[in-house]
């Protein structure tokens, strides 16, 4: 296993640490656990740029890396969103007070639905021996999701203060933008790789699996 793939796995292995820190309640009324969790998450998310840069610059791009990279992103982000929803008060901030949790729940539902749909699409591609790498728009939506999570966590760390309200509200705004980007990138990803469905059509027409012609 090459270095970029090891870094990608590190991103996955940091998820349990993020989970433990998130629920660490030892600061006697303060919310510093969210600040520490934000740092852990930011470090984990930053490995996405690092592994991709090393893989491209050293010509170490592999099919395993193309598979692991988006999986690591999805697991990290999905875990973070689910944990945040378990503390719904984190979204009740600034202009979002009273409806922030509902708003966040809708956004996260859309984001997770998109990831499930794309994952199913990639499974079909894998059956046809077609490896689909993450695209540019997918990276944008992941970056926006990462930024939203970090801002919401940092805002929660200063809950009750004006700075926390501003930072948390900014995080909610970025969450909305990331949801739009998530929907767009999902549609674009499927349309751009629609040859996966053509393989199904070919199978129906020829009675074969068409796998021998996949590249």
Backbone as ProteinMPNN parsed JSONL, in Angstrom:
{"seq_chain_A": "XXXXXXXXXXXXXXXXXXXXXXXXXXXXXXXXXXXXXXXXXXXXXXXXXXXXXXXXXXXXXXXXXXXXXXXXXXXXXXXXXXXXXXXXXXXXXXXXXXXXXXXXXXXXXXXXXXXXXXXXXXXXXXXXXXXXXXXXXXXXXXXXXXXXXXXXXXXXXXXXXXXXXXXXXXXXXXXXXXXXXXXXXXXXXXXXXXXXXXXXXXXXXXXXXXXXXXX", "coords_chain_A": {"N_chain_A": [[0.857, -1.198, 0.0], [0.62, 2.176, -0.931], [1.919, 5.484, 0.045], [-0.069, 7.669, -0.205], [-2.483, 6.202, 0.024], [-2.222, 5.168, 2.593], [-2.367, 7.507, 4.068], [-4.972, 8.215, 3.502], [-6.335, 6.147, 4.812], [-5.649, 6.841, 7.377], [-7.266, 9.021, 7.793], [-9.718, 7.781, 8.117], [-9.207, 6.305, 10.427], [-9.035, 8.294, 12.308], [-11.567, 8.954, 12.957], [-12.829, 7.563, 15.206], [-11.438, 8.858, 17.299], [-12.311, 11.488, 16.98], [-15.008, 11.092, 17.596], [-14.923, 10.318, 20.316], [-13.794, 12.608, 21.519], [-15.736, 14.501, 20.902], [-17.881, 13.84, 22.565], [-16.759, 14.23, 24.986], [-17.079, 15.376, 28.106], [-15.809, 17.202, 30.221], [-15.249, 19.691, 31.082], [-16.652, 21.226, 32.847], [-19.137, 22.84, 32.435], [-18.24, 24.442, 30.374], [-17.674, 24.434, 26.798], [-15.45, 23.302, 25.552], [-14.835, 20.892, 24.472], [-15.981, 20.78, 21.994], [-14.453, 22.553, 20.548], [-11.984, 21.248, 20.533], [-12.788, 18.974, 19.178], [-13.369, 20.131, 16.739], [-10.824, 20.818, 15.88], [-9.624, 18.287, 15.649], [-11.26, 17.204, 13.666], [-10.733, 18.993, 11.559], [-8.027, 18.481, 11.064], [-8.172, 15.805, 10.25], [-9.796, 16.089, 7.964], [-8.113, 17.631, 6.389], [-6.264, 15.861, 5.441], [-7.314, 14.9, 3.163], [-6.698, 16.655, 1.096], [-3.932, 16.376, 1.218], [-3.311, 13.616, 0.651], [-4.276, 13.429, -1.947], [-2.709, 15.32, -3.299], [-0.096, 14.25, -3.026], [-0.44, 11.81, -4.349], [-0.995, 12.611, -6.994], [1.259, 14.226, -7.663], [3.388, 12.466, -7.437], [2.743, 10.48, -9.1], [1.179, 8.34, -8.119], [-1.376, 7.441, -8.252], [-3.935, 5.169, -7.771], [-6.277, 2.473, -8.375], [-7.271, 1.53, -5.982], [-6.896, 3.762, -4.371], [-8.623, 5.558, -5.641], [-10.963, 4.406, -4.933], [-10.904, 4.339, -2.086], [-10.585, 7.04, -1.277], [-13.016, 8.725, -1.746], [-14.704, 7.208, -0.102], [-13.574, 7.472, 2.445], [-13.957, 10.213, 2.835], [-16.77, 10.35, 2.854], [-17.469, 8.74, 5.084], [-16.243, 10.111, 7.193], [-17.447, 12.722, 7.079], [-20.196, 12.054, 7.212], [-20.361, 10.819, 9.719], [-19.674, 12.988, 11.364], [-21.826, 14.772, 10.885], [-23.997, 13.268, 11.849], [-23.327, 13.034, 14.552], [-23.423, 15.738, 15.272], [-26.152, 16.255, 14.946], [-27.109, 14.813, 17.044], [-26.764, 16.479, 19.115], [-28.77, 18.66, 19.148], [-29.102, 21.303, 19.959], [-26.939, 22.71, 19.095], [-27.47, 23.798, 16.664], [-29.329, 25.696, 17.099], [-29.004, 28.687, 16.917], [-28.32, 32.191, 16.77], [-29.995, 33.718, 14.057], [-31.139, 31.356, 13.482], [-32.321, 30.287, 15.641], [-34.785, 28.334, 17.178], [-35.587, 27.042, 14.865], [-33.396, 25.955, 13.755], [-32.444, 23.313, 14.187], [-34.298, 21.774, 12.782], [-33.89, 22.748, 10.204], [-31.183, 22.0, 9.838], [-31.491, 19.231, 10.039], [-32.946, 18.634, 7.719], [-31.119, 19.424, 5.74], [-28.945, 17.689, 6.267], [-30.211, 15.231, 5.819], [-30.678, 15.366, 3.055], [-28.037, 15.492, 2.156], [-26.983, 13.003, 3.048], [-28.674, 11.285, 1.658], [-27.942, 11.784, -0.966], [-25.305, 10.808, -0.9], [-25.761, 8.089, -0.476], [-27.127, 7.416, -2.82], [-25.186, 7.964, -4.799], [-23.227, 6.18, -3.931], [-24.523, 3.743, -4.42], [-24.642, 3.931, -7.177], [-21.916, 3.824, -7.778], [-21.441, 1.224, -6.996], [-22.793, -0.22, -8.945], [-21.216, 0.517, -11.101], [-18.83, -0.703, -10.323], [-19.482, -3.388, -10.566], [-19.465, -3.546, -13.263], [-16.857, -3.38, -13.689], [-15.822, -0.822, -13.802], [-14.032, 1.839, -12.679], [-14.75, 4.648, -10.854], [-13.57, 7.787, -10.294], [-13.483, 10.433, -7.799], [-14.871, 13.623, -8.66], [-14.265, 17.09, -9.669], [-16.354, 18.791, -8.771], [-17.358, 17.245, -6.756], [-15.314, 17.422, -4.902], [-15.544, 20.09, -4.221], [-18.05, 20.204, -2.923], [-17.489, 18.547, -0.759], [-15.503, 20.02, 0.53], [-16.972, 22.317, 1.28], [-18.795, 21.12, 3.031], [-17.031, 20.242, 5.007], [-16.056, 22.721, 5.941], [-18.421, 23.833, 6.943], [-19.01, 22.069, 9.071], [-16.771, 22.443, 10.764], [-17.048, 25.194, 11.391], [-19.545, 25.222, 12.714], [-18.948, 23.627, 14.927], [-16.907, 25.144, 16.157], [-18.351, 27.461, 16.677], [-20.137, 26.391, 18.524], [-18.421, 25.892, 20.605], [-18.111, 28.336, 21.732], [-20.559, 28.92, 22.742], [-23.251, 30.994, 23.685], [-21.89, 33.331, 23.606], [-21.232, 36.311, 21.692], [-19.403, 35.997, 19.609], [-19.515, 33.25, 19.205], [-22.123, 33.023, 18.271], [-21.989, 34.39, 15.825], [-20.051, 32.897, 14.405], [-21.231, 30.349, 14.451], [-23.622, 30.862, 13.06], [-22.577, 31.498, 10.576], [-21.575, 29.022, 9.933], [-23.958, 27.588, 9.613], [-24.972, 28.854, 7.369], [-23.065, 28.12, 5.473], [-23.543, 25.422, 5.542], [-26.0, 25.289, 4.246], [-25.207, 26.132, 1.671], [-23.474, 24.044, 1.09], [-25.248, 21.96, 0.895], [-26.697, 22.593, -1.411], [-24.566, 22.419, -3.236], [-23.99, 19.743, -2.929], [-26.238, 18.417, -3.995], [-26.102, 19.318, -6.666], [-23.543, 18.34, -7.445], [-23.966, 15.61, -7.214], [-25.949, 15.033, -9.164], [-24.526, 15.897, -11.422], [-22.375, 14.088, -11.358], [-23.543, 11.582, -11.865], [-24.718, 12.028, -14.381], [-22.451, 12.651, -15.892], [-21.132, 10.233, -15.856], [-22.779, 8.487, -17.19], [-22.427, 6.344, -18.842], [-22.304, 4.074, -17.388], [-24.905, 3.164, -17.07], [-25.436, 2.582, -19.681], [-24.061, 0.246, -19.997], [-25.756, -1.518, -18.7], [-27.896, -1.46, -20.464], [-26.704, -2.601, -22.654], [-26.289, -5.161, -21.732], [-28.903, -6.13, -21.572], [-29.585, -6.139, -24.254], [-27.758, -7.875, -25.505], [-27.667, -10.098, -23.95], [-25.479, -10.807, -22.565], [-22.949, -10.072, -20.053], [-21.431, -7.916, -20.627], [-19.133, -7.091, -19.405], [-16.606, -7.654, -20.342], [-16.006, -5.689, -22.11], [-15.679, -3.404, -20.674], [-13.774, -0.611, -19.665]], "CA_chain_A": [[0.0, 0.0, 0.0], [1.477, 3.353, -1.034], [1.757, 6.533, 1.05], [-1.377, 8.34, -0.252], [-3.534, 5.333, 0.542], [-2.047, 5.097, 4.042], [-2.888, 8.769, 4.604], [-6.432, 8.112, 3.398], [-6.781, 5.278, 5.901], [-5.487, 7.611, 8.612], [-8.475, 9.844, 7.919], [-10.761, 6.9, 8.656], [-8.846, 5.908, 11.788], [-9.195, 9.434, 13.206], [-12.994, 9.121, 13.269], [-13.108, 7.227, 16.604], [-10.902, 9.921, 18.16], [-13.253, 12.608, 16.864], [-16.228, 10.715, 18.308], [-14.658, 10.35, 21.757], [-13.596, 14.003, 21.929], [-17.005, 15.212, 20.761], [-18.723, 13.561, 23.731], [-15.958, 14.417, 26.19], [-17.689, 16.454, 28.894], [-15.007, 17.299, 31.446], [-14.829, 21.08, 31.233], [-17.475, 21.859, 33.871], [-19.996, 23.919, 31.953], [-17.705, 25.007, 29.142], [-17.851, 23.535, 25.655], [-14.169, 23.203, 24.851], [-14.757, 19.623, 23.743], [-16.346, 21.044, 20.603], [-13.294, 23.185, 19.914], [-11.005, 20.184, 20.291], [-13.354, 18.133, 18.121], [-13.214, 20.879, 15.486], [-9.419, 20.697, 15.483], [-9.414, 16.905, 15.201], [-11.945, 17.042, 12.379], [-10.013, 19.773, 10.545], [-6.801, 17.74, 10.738], [-8.578, 14.626, 9.473], [-10.284, 16.539, 6.651], [-6.996, 18.175, 5.609], [-5.531, 14.767, 4.81], [-7.905, 14.693, 1.84], [-5.854, 17.419, 0.163], [-2.566, 15.856, 1.263], [-3.159, 12.351, -0.078], [-4.49, 13.686, -3.371], [-1.542, 16.044, -3.828], [1.023, 13.314, -3.127], [-0.753, 10.807, -5.376], [-0.855, 13.203, -8.326], [2.61, 14.732, -7.896], [4.326, 11.343, -7.506], [2.153, 9.483, -9.996], [0.83, 7.187, -7.288], [-2.825, 7.257, -8.314], [-4.29, 3.764, -7.95], [-7.706, 2.183, -8.281], [-7.591, 1.448, -4.557], [-6.998, 5.137, -3.892], [-9.855, 6.137, -6.19], [-12.069, 3.832, -4.164], [-10.815, 4.695, -0.675], [-10.655, 8.481, -1.018], [-14.382, 9.19, -1.51], [-15.277, 6.476, 1.027], [-13.069, 8.114, 3.664], [-14.655, 11.5, 2.949], [-18.173, 10.108, 3.2], [-17.564, 8.224, 6.45], [-15.875, 11.199, 8.108], [-18.468, 13.769, 7.071], [-21.47, 11.499, 7.682], [-20.24, 10.641, 11.17], [-19.704, 14.31, 11.992], [-23.19, 15.309, 10.811], [-24.865, 12.496, 12.744], [-22.992, 13.442, 15.915], [-23.939, 17.092, 15.48], [-27.608, 16.174, 15.099], [-27.405, 14.265, 18.369], [-26.753, 17.643, 20.007], [-29.552, 19.565, 18.299], [-29.0, 22.703, 20.392], [-25.835, 23.347, 18.393], [-27.992, 24.474, 15.484], [-30.266, 26.733, 17.543], [-28.104, 29.8, 17.169], [-28.562, 33.384, 15.963], [-31.269, 33.788, 13.347], [-31.644, 29.988, 13.325], [-32.917, 29.865, 16.908], [-36.167, 27.901, 17.059], [-35.804, 26.187, 13.698], [-32.091, 25.525, 13.245], [-32.313, 21.852, 14.192], [-35.117, 21.269, 11.671], [-33.165, 23.129, 8.988], [-30.003, 21.145, 9.738], [-31.944, 17.867, 9.781], [-33.312, 18.535, 6.304], [-29.882, 19.506, 4.962], [-28.182, 16.448, 6.455], [-30.95, 14.162, 5.144], [-30.398, 15.496, 1.62], [-26.629, 15.155, 1.939], [-26.806, 11.558, 3.205], [-29.387, 10.629, 0.561], [-27.079, 11.915, -2.15], [-24.171, 9.911, -0.757], [-26.251, 6.723, -0.665], [-27.439, 7.246, -4.24], [-23.916, 7.895, -5.532], [-22.569, 4.932, -3.546], [-25.187, 2.7, -5.186], [-24.206, 4.119, -8.558], [-20.544, 3.323, -7.861], [-21.504, -0.236, -6.898], [-23.153, -0.702, -10.277], [-20.021, 0.698, -11.925], [-17.851, -1.707, -9.916], [-19.907, -4.655, -11.152], [-19.085, -3.488, -14.677], [-15.4, -3.207, -13.685], [-15.528, 0.571, -14.115], [-13.663, 2.568, -11.471], [-15.102, 6.058, -10.996], [-12.884, 8.635, -9.323], [-14.2, 11.641, -7.395], [-14.643, 14.698, -9.612], [-13.981, 18.421, -9.124], [-17.515, 19.295, -8.038], [-17.444, 16.451, -5.537], [-14.354, 17.986, -3.964], [-16.09, 21.365, -3.744], [-19.116, 19.947, -1.937], [-16.849, 18.006, 0.441], [-14.841, 21.144, 1.201], [-18.015, 23.131, 1.916], [-19.302, 20.351, 4.165], [-15.996, 20.29, 6.044], [-16.035, 24.069, 6.503], [-19.646, 23.991, 7.731], [-18.867, 21.295, 10.306], [-15.787, 23.116, 11.621], [-17.618, 26.454, 11.883], [-20.601, 24.915, 13.68], [-18.29, 23.148, 16.134], [-16.227, 26.278, 16.802], [-19.409, 28.304, 17.217], [-20.678, 25.72, 19.71], [-17.435, 26.016, 21.674], [-18.306, 29.653, 22.346], [-22.005, 29.052, 22.882], [-23.62, 32.01, 24.66], [-21.124, 34.542, 23.333], [-21.519, 36.892, 20.379], [-18.514, 35.371, 18.625], [-20.058, 31.929, 18.907], [-23.325, 33.208, 17.468], [-21.584, 34.769, 14.466], [-19.369, 31.765, 13.774], [-22.213, 29.287, 14.259], [-24.542, 31.267, 11.99], [-21.816, 31.352, 9.327], [-21.533, 27.59, 9.659], [-25.269, 27.191, 9.108], [-25.073, 29.371, 6.003], [-22.218, 27.262, 4.633], [-24.256, 24.142, 5.463], [-26.99, 25.435, 3.177], [-24.473, 26.146, 0.4], [-22.931, 22.702, 0.855], [-26.374, 21.112, 0.488], [-26.917, 22.881, -2.834], [-23.433, 21.863, -3.973], [-24.108, 18.29, -2.85], [-27.25, 18.001, -4.97], [-25.571, 19.586, -8.009], [-22.437, 17.44, -7.747], [-24.509, 14.266, -7.383], [-26.571, 14.971, -10.48], [-23.452, 16.009, -12.41], [-21.576, 12.86, -11.312], [-24.285, 10.509, -12.534], [-24.86, 12.378, -15.793], [-21.13, 12.574, -16.529], [-20.741, 8.826, -15.949], [-23.983, 7.745, -17.581], [-22.078, 5.123, -19.572], [-22.557, 2.948, -16.486], [-26.238, 2.675, -17.387], [-25.379, 2.003, -21.024], [-23.621, -1.138, -19.812], [-26.968, -2.284, -18.382], [-28.667, -1.581, -21.688], [-26.009, -3.553, -23.514], [-26.53, -6.491, -21.177], [-30.247, -6.54, -21.94], [-29.667, -6.343, -25.7], [-26.916, -8.975, -25.972], [-27.828, -11.272, -23.095], [-24.227, -11.018, -21.848], [-22.741, -9.117, -18.972], [-20.77, -6.727, -21.17], [-18.013, -6.692, -18.567], [-15.339, -7.775, -21.041], [-15.757, -4.477, -22.895], [-15.506, -2.261, -19.785], [-12.396, -0.133, -19.582]], "C_chain_A": [[0.89, 1.245, 0.0], [1.105, 4.423, -0.004], [0.399, 7.241, 0.977], [-2.512, 7.489, 0.313], [-3.444, 5.164, 2.062], [-2.596, 6.363, 4.708], [-4.414, 8.758, 4.577], [-6.992, 7.253, 4.522], [-6.665, 5.985, 7.249], [-6.708, 8.485, 8.863], [-9.621, 9.021, 8.516], [-10.477, 6.562, 10.117], [-8.982, 7.049, 12.788], [-10.655, 9.645, 13.617], [-13.324, 8.714, 14.703], [-12.6, 8.279, 17.586], [-11.828, 11.121, 18.152], [-14.515, 12.32, 17.677], [-16.043, 10.829, 19.825], [-14.542, 11.791, 22.248], [-14.917, 14.764, 21.901], [-17.877, 15.047, 22.004], [-17.969, 13.709, 25.056], [-16.478, 15.624, 26.966], [-16.976, 16.57, 30.244], [-14.6, 18.74, 31.755], [-15.783, 21.904, 32.103], [-18.245, 23.083, 33.364], [-19.504, 24.602, 30.699], [-17.829, 23.976, 28.022], [-16.561, 23.392, 24.84], [-14.026, 21.888, 24.101], [-15.101, 19.815, 22.272], [-15.206, 21.717, 19.838], [-12.227, 22.152, 19.592], [-11.485, 19.266, 19.172], [-13.204, 18.804, 16.765], [-11.786, 20.765, 14.963], [-9.133, 19.303, 14.938], [-10.047, 16.695, 13.825], [-11.192, 17.774, 11.271], [-8.732, 19.065, 10.11], [-7.13, 16.537, 9.868], [-8.995, 15.026, 8.063], [-9.134, 17.028, 5.773], [-6.181, 17.077, 4.933], [-6.086, 14.453, 3.425], [-7.086, 15.419, 0.779], [-4.471, 16.803, 0.075], [-2.405, 14.584, 0.454], [-3.339, 12.541, -1.573], [-3.296, 14.364, -4.013], [-0.356, 15.101, -4.024], [0.786, 12.308, -4.252], [-0.538, 11.368, -6.779], [0.579, 13.617, -8.625], [3.63, 13.613, -8.068], [3.814, 10.216, -8.394], [1.851, 8.181, -9.26], [-0.676, 6.951, -7.25], [-3.133, 5.794, -8.609], [-5.807, 3.593, -7.89], [-8.149, 2.078, -6.825], [-7.768, 2.848, -3.977], [-8.263, 5.814, -4.383], [-11.076, 5.626, -5.436], [-12.079, 4.351, -2.723], [-11.074, 6.174, -0.405], [-12.084, 8.975, -0.807], [-15.067, 8.476, -0.349], [-14.861, 7.135, 2.337], [-13.772, 9.443, 3.897], [-16.077, 11.301, 3.456], [-18.323, 9.659, 4.652], [-17.269, 9.328, 7.46], [-16.978, 12.234, 8.215], [-19.797, 13.251, 7.618], [-21.459, 11.32, 9.195], [-20.365, 11.977, 11.886], [-21.122, 14.883, 11.997], [-24.129, 14.578, 11.773], [-24.602, 12.873, 14.202], [-23.541, 14.834, 16.216], [-25.447, 17.074, 15.704], [-28.0, 15.595, 16.45], [-27.359, 15.338, 19.449], [-27.467, 18.777, 19.268], [-29.429, 21.032, 18.698], [-27.872, 23.447, 19.686], [-26.313, 24.155, 17.188], [-28.944, 25.616, 15.837], [-29.476, 27.987, 17.919], [-28.418, 30.973, 16.239], [-29.932, 33.397, 15.33], [-31.892, 32.406, 13.164], [-32.278, 29.466, 14.607], [-34.39, 29.519, 16.708], [-36.431, 26.985, 15.883], [-34.497, 25.656, 13.101], [-31.934, 24.024, 13.161], [-33.104, 21.226, 13.046], [-34.408, 21.533, 10.342], [-31.961, 22.208, 8.773], [-30.392, 19.71, 9.424], [-32.296, 17.645, 8.324], [-32.056, 18.522, 5.436], [-29.089, 18.206, 5.049], [-28.878, 15.264, 5.778], [-30.682, 14.171, 3.647], [-28.979, 15.062, 1.311], [-26.413, 13.646, 2.022], [-27.512, 10.783, 2.094], [-28.545, 10.656, -0.705], [-25.927, 10.919, -2.083], [-24.584, 8.457, -0.96], [-26.528, 6.434, -2.139], [-26.157, 7.085, -5.055], [-23.165, 6.612, -5.191], [-23.184, 3.75, -4.287], [-24.774, 2.734, -6.644], [-22.797, 3.559, -8.752], [-20.512, 1.791, -7.749], [-21.859, -0.858, -8.245], [-21.945, -0.612, -11.202], [-18.985, -0.372, -11.608], [-18.194, -3.075, -10.496], [-19.53, -4.734, -12.629], [-17.583, -3.293, -14.848], [-14.999, -1.811, -14.163], [-15.243, 1.298, -12.806], [-13.925, 4.05, -11.704], [-14.425, 6.866, -9.902], [-13.763, 9.818, -8.961], [-13.888, 12.759, -8.384], [-14.469, 16.027, -8.888], [-15.136, 18.939, -8.276], [-17.72, 18.515, -6.741], [-16.497, 16.982, -4.475], [-14.868, 19.303, -3.392], [-17.136, 21.13, -2.666], [-18.519, 19.397, -0.652], [-16.168, 19.113, 1.233], [-15.848, 22.016, 1.932], [-18.595, 22.42, 3.132], [-18.312, 20.397, 5.325], [-15.985, 21.647, 6.739], [-17.253, 24.292, 7.395], [-19.519, 23.285, 9.074], [-17.908, 21.987, 11.277], [-16.365, 24.392, 12.21], [-18.699, 26.205, 12.939], [-19.993, 24.443, 15.004], [-17.608, 24.289, 16.887], [-17.258, 27.222, 17.41], [-19.991, 27.723, 18.49], [-19.726, 25.835, 20.893], [-17.573, 27.341, 22.419], [-19.796, 29.971, 22.462], [-22.338, 30.061, 23.987], [-22.872, 33.309, 24.496], [-21.433, 35.032, 21.919], [-20.671, 36.242, 19.293], [-19.04, 34.001, 18.22], [-21.284, 32.012, 18.027], [-22.981, 33.519, 16.02], [-20.969, 33.579, 13.731], [-20.353, 30.632, 13.484], [-23.184, 29.598, 13.142], [-23.863, 31.151, 10.63], [-21.742, 29.876, 8.934], [-22.845, 27.077, 9.095], [-25.465, 27.659, 7.664], [-24.26, 28.509, 5.036], [-22.851, 25.878, 4.492], [-25.294, 24.181, 4.353], [-26.314, 25.398, 1.807], [-23.947, 24.747, 0.07], [-24.03, 21.736, 0.413], [-26.688, 21.327, -0.986], [-25.817, 22.267, -3.686], [-23.496, 20.342, -4.005], [-25.093, 17.756, -3.883], [-26.708, 18.164, -6.386], [-24.486, 18.581, -8.376], [-22.931, 16.008, -7.962], [-25.131, 14.073, -8.752], [-25.505, 14.987, -11.572], [-22.645, 14.717, -12.5], [-22.256, 11.731, -12.077], [-24.424, 10.774, -14.029], [-23.526, 12.207, -16.522], [-20.683, 11.128, -16.726], [-21.909, 7.936, -16.371], [-23.684, 6.507, -18.425], [-22.27, 3.885, -18.706], [-23.912, 2.328, -16.781], [-26.272, 2.079, -18.793], [-24.908, 0.558, -20.957], [-24.815, -2.021, -19.496], [-27.802, -2.522, -19.626], [-28.036, -2.622, -22.604], [-26.261, -4.986, -23.041], [-27.89, -7.015, -21.59], [-30.334, -6.886, -23.42], [-28.918, -7.596, -26.144], [-27.117, -10.25, -25.185], [-26.565, -11.609, -22.355], [-24.082, -9.997, -20.767], [-22.003, -7.882, -19.43], [-19.524, -6.337, -20.415], [-16.697, -6.729, -19.329], [-15.01, -6.53, -21.858], [-15.566, -3.249, -22.017], [-14.044, -1.91, -19.703], [-12.252, 0.739, -18.378]], "O_chain_A": [[1.801, 1.364, 0.82], [0.118, 4.293, 0.72], [-0.241, 7.404, 2.016], [-3.396, 8.001, 0.999], [-4.465, 5.033, 2.737], [-3.21, 6.299, 5.773], [-5.066, 9.231, 5.508], [-8.013, 7.597, 5.118], [-7.474, 5.762, 8.149], [-7.131, 8.666, 10.005], [-10.396, 9.525, 9.329], [-11.389, 6.534, 10.944], [-9.039, 6.805, 13.993], [-10.939, 10.427, 14.524], [-14.042, 9.451, 15.379], [-13.254, 8.562, 18.59], [-12.1, 11.707, 19.2], [-15.028, 13.201, 18.366], [-16.9, 11.368, 20.526], [-15.123, 12.151, 23.272], [-15.183, 15.582, 22.782], [-18.531, 15.993, 22.443], [-18.485, 13.354, 26.116], [-16.329, 16.763, 26.524], [-17.472, 16.1, 31.267], [-13.72, 18.982, 32.581], [-15.728, 23.134, 32.095], [-18.023, 24.207, 33.815], [-20.278, 25.278, 30.022], [-18.06, 22.794, 28.275], [-16.583, 23.364, 23.609], [-13.197, 21.773, 23.198], [-14.584, 19.108, 21.408], [-15.018, 21.484, 18.644], [-11.636, 22.173, 18.512], [-10.701, 18.834, 18.327], [-12.945, 18.141, 15.761], [-11.563, 20.632, 13.759], [-8.486, 19.15, 13.902], [-9.448, 16.087, 12.938], [-11.029, 17.243, 10.173], [-8.395, 19.053, 8.926], [-6.456, 16.277, 8.871], [-8.602, 14.388, 7.087], [-9.169, 16.862, 4.554], [-5.482, 17.34, 3.954], [-5.417, 13.818, 2.61], [-6.814, 14.878, -0.293], [-3.895, 16.713, -1.009], [-1.475, 14.471, -0.344], [-2.655, 11.907, -2.376], [-2.911, 14.03, -5.134], [0.312, 15.143, -5.058], [1.7, 11.992, -5.014], [0.026, 10.699, -7.645], [1.068, 13.384, -9.731], [4.629, 13.787, -8.767], [4.391, 9.129, -8.428], [2.209, 7.089, -9.702], [-1.187, 6.331, -6.318], [-2.641, 5.243, -9.593], [-6.523, 4.472, -7.41], [-9.257, 2.482, -6.473], [-8.681, 3.09, -3.187], [-8.906, 6.557, -3.641], [-12.087, 6.318, -5.316], [-13.121, 4.751, -2.205], [-11.712, 6.522, 0.589], [-12.357, 9.595, 0.221], [-15.917, 9.063, 0.321], [-15.685, 7.335, 3.23], [-14.142, 9.764, 5.026], [-16.529, 11.992, 4.369], [-19.202, 10.14, 5.366], [-17.969, 9.461, 8.464], [-17.399, 12.586, 9.317], [-20.452, 13.936, 8.404], [-22.439, 11.636, 9.871], [-21.072, 12.092, 12.887], [-21.567, 15.421, 13.011], [-24.958, 15.205, 12.434], [-25.537, 13.015, 14.991], [-24.066, 15.073, 17.303], [-25.959, 17.798, 16.558], [-29.096, 15.856, 16.946], [-27.851, 15.136, 20.559], [-26.834, 19.733, 18.821], [-29.631, 21.915, 17.864], [-27.849, 24.678, 19.678], [-25.637, 25.084, 16.749], [-29.318, 26.408, 14.972], [-29.308, 28.298, 19.098], [-28.74, 30.776, 15.067], [-30.928, 33.116, 15.997], [-33.041, 32.294, 12.738], [-32.725, 28.32, 14.653], [-35.151, 30.304, 16.143], [-37.4, 26.227, 15.897], [-34.503, 24.989, 12.067], [-31.37, 23.504, 12.199], [-32.648, 20.273, 12.414], [-34.335, 20.662, 9.475], [-31.745, 21.701, 7.673], [-29.719, 19.037, 8.643], [-31.985, 16.599, 7.755], [-31.937, 17.716, 4.514], [-28.62, 17.685, 4.037], [-28.212, 14.391, 5.223], [-30.484, 13.119, 3.038], [-28.735, 14.354, 0.333], [-25.74, 13.068, 1.169], [-27.017, 9.751, 1.639], [-28.453, 9.661, -1.423], [-25.604, 10.264, -3.074], [-23.838, 7.677, -1.553], [-26.209, 5.358, -2.645], [-26.051, 6.189, -5.892], [-22.533, 6.017, -6.064], [-22.467, 2.855, -4.733], [-24.581, 1.692, -7.27], [-22.512, 2.905, -9.755], [-19.65, 1.142, -8.342], [-21.304, -1.884, -8.636], [-21.674, -1.525, -11.983], [-18.332, -0.893, -12.512], [-17.302, -3.834, -10.873], [-19.307, -5.813, -13.177], [-17.084, -3.075, -15.952], [-13.982, -1.636, -14.835], [-16.103, 1.368, -11.928], [-13.387, 4.64, -12.64], [-14.68, 6.651, -8.717], [-14.675, 10.176, -9.706], [-12.77, 12.841, -8.894], [-14.517, 16.09, -7.659], [-14.92, 19.466, -7.184], [-18.198, 19.063, -5.748], [-16.829, 16.994, -3.29], [-14.654, 19.598, -2.217], [-17.115, 21.777, -1.619], [-18.984, 19.737, 0.436], [-16.246, 19.143, 2.461], [-15.614, 22.413, 3.074], [-18.857, 23.054, 4.154], [-18.702, 20.569, 6.48], [-15.914, 21.724, 7.966], [-17.138, 24.869, 8.476], [-19.882, 23.848, 10.107], [-18.198, 22.101, 12.468], [-16.197, 24.653, 13.402], [-18.753, 26.91, 13.947], [-20.468, 24.817, 16.077], [-17.719, 24.388, 18.109], [-17.071, 27.724, 18.518], [-20.306, 28.456, 19.428], [-20.16, 25.873, 22.045], [-17.201, 27.452, 23.587], [-20.229, 31.112, 22.305], [-21.782, 29.996, 25.084], [-23.179, 34.292, 25.171], [-21.846, 34.254, 21.059], [-21.155, 35.968, 18.195], [-19.015, 33.636, 17.045], [-21.476, 31.181, 17.14], [-23.596, 32.985, 15.098], [-21.319, 33.292, 12.586], [-20.32, 30.029, 12.412], [-23.539, 28.716, 12.36], [-24.491, 30.754, 9.648], [-21.833, 29.529, 7.757], [-22.852, 26.229, 8.203], [-26.049, 26.951, 6.844], [-24.705, 28.208, 3.929], [-22.716, 25.234, 3.452], [-25.449, 23.215, 3.606], [-26.786, 24.721, 0.893], [-23.972, 24.322, -1.084], [-23.775, 20.805, -0.351], [-26.918, 20.369, -1.725], [-26.087, 21.668, -4.727], [-23.102, 19.721, -4.993], [-24.82, 16.766, -4.562], [-26.837, 17.26, -7.212], [-24.493, 18.029, -9.476], [-22.385, 15.277, -8.789], [-24.876, 13.074, -9.424], [-25.559, 14.205, -12.521], [-22.272, 14.294, -13.594], [-21.613, 11.014, -12.844], [-24.27, 9.866, -14.846], [-23.482, 11.682, -17.634], [-19.937, 10.83, -17.659], [-22.008, 6.78, -15.957], [-24.582, 5.709, -18.694], [-22.385, 2.774, -19.223], [-24.059, 1.106, -16.748], [-27.055, 1.168, -19.061], [-25.315, -0.266, -21.776], [-24.886, -3.155, -19.97], [-28.343, -3.607, -19.837], [-28.729, -3.416, -23.241], [-26.425, -5.901, -23.849], [-28.035, -8.192, -21.919], [-31.057, -7.803, -23.809], [-29.368, -8.303, -27.046], [-26.795, -11.343, -25.652], [-26.535, -12.576, -21.594], [-24.956, -9.154, -20.566], [-21.949, -6.892, -18.701], [-18.903, -5.33, -20.754], [-15.779, -5.964, -19.036], [-13.861, -6.336, -22.256], [-15.316, -2.159, -22.534], [-13.179, -2.785, -19.675], [-11.165, 1.254, -18.114]]}, "name": "protein", "num_of_chains": 1, "seq": "XXXXXXXXXXXXXXXXXXXXXXXXXXXXXXXXXXXXXXXXXXXXXXXXXXXXXXXXXXXXXXXXXXXXXXXXXXXXXXXXXXXXXXXXXXXXXXXXXXXXXXXXXXXXXXXXXXXXXXXXXXXXXXXXXXXXXXXXXXXXXXXXXXXXXXXXXXXXXXXXXXXXXXXXXXXXXXXXXXXXXXXXXXXXXXXXXXXXXXXXXXXXXXXXXXXXXXX"}
